[in-house]
Amino acid sequence: MQAHLLAQLEAHPDLRREEHCRLYKETHGIEVSPASITRARQRLGWTRKKRP
């Protein structure tokens, strides 16, 4: 999941967790919770970057 999510985060850095859940399900057919997205982001070291 992490490799796919990292690619998704890099492609869509401004999406919220819920939107990443929806996109992940559409792309991979696997339903994930917002909490799972948060934990995966933490393991990847991905921080929320606000647009200037």
Backbone hydrogen bonds, N-H to C=O, Kabsch-Sander energy under -0.5 kcal/mol:
donor,donor_aa,acceptor,acceptor_aa,energy
5,L,1,M,-2.9
6,L,2,Q,-2.8
7,A,3,A,-1.8
8,Q,4,H,-2.0
9,L,5,L,-3.1
10,E,6,L,-2.4
11,A,7,A,-1.9
12,H,8,Q,-2.2
15,L,12,H,-1.3
20,H,16,R,-2.1
21,C,17,R,-2.2
22,R,18,E,-2.1
23,L,19,E,-2.6
24,Y,20,H,-2.6
25,K,21,C,-2.2
26,E,22,R,-2.4
27,T,23,L,-2.5
28,H,24,Y,-3.0
29,G,25,K,-2.0
30,I,24,Y,-0.6
37,I,33,S,-1.9
38,T,34,P,-2.3
39,R,35,A,-2.5
40,A,36,S,-2.4
41,R,37,I,-2.6
42,Q,38,T,-2.2
43,R,39,R,-2.3
44,L,40,A,-2.0
45,G,41,R,-0.8
45,G,42,Q,-0.8
46,W,41,R,-2.5
47,T,45,G,-0.5
50,K,48,R,-0.6
